[in-house]
Amino acid sequence: MNALTVNLKPVLELTDEQFFKLCQANQDLKFERTATGELIIMPPTGGETGNRNGRLTQQLMNWTDTDGTGIAFDSSTCFKLPNGADRSPDAAWIKLERWNTLTEEEKEKFPPICPDFVIELLSPSDSLKATQEKMKEYLDNGVSLGFLINRKSRQVEIYRQGKEVEVLESPATLSGEDVLNGFVLQLEKIW
């Protein structure tokens, strides 16, 4: 099953509050919204992808707890990006000083902030092209470092501000570089 995109503009334009309420009223569904207001209904992941995504998040959360310079998020977190899109990366991290600039209400809803770091794990139902476009959208909105992991081809695309995308073949680890200083993502259990 692939993601379904619905253009509501001819009929209505959802406010941020209405979009939030729609998501809360339909918690069995996962929604994203493009910068142009199209509603994207994401299919649930299968068991293998869910397990691998959990392992990604686990590693990021463990490092975050030890490091203490930021806050990590799982795939159920939706961020309001500066371009107006509402996106849910599979894993994300934000510097604590940036997170702390948000109000409590902003933190409770869909935080109006772009993460510093994101991971997207390509699932069998994801389009590689659409996910690559999503990674570029993250960069355009302020992400400093992003990993697009394609388990099927055992490739990782690394997205960095101001640089060309780097493609790695079957890496054993990925470095958080200077964005997540000291973070190393072990890929053995992700492949």
Secondary structure, DSSP 8 states (H G I E B T S, - for coil): ---EEE--TTT----HHHHHHHHHHTTTSEEEE-TT--EEEE----HHHHHHHHHHHHHHHHHHHHH-SEEEE-TT--EE-TTS-EE--SEEEEEHHHHTTS-HHHHHSS-SS--SEEEEEE-TTS-HHHHHHHHHHHHHTT-SEEEEEETTTTEEEEEETTS--EEEES-SEEE-TTTSTT-EEE-TTT-
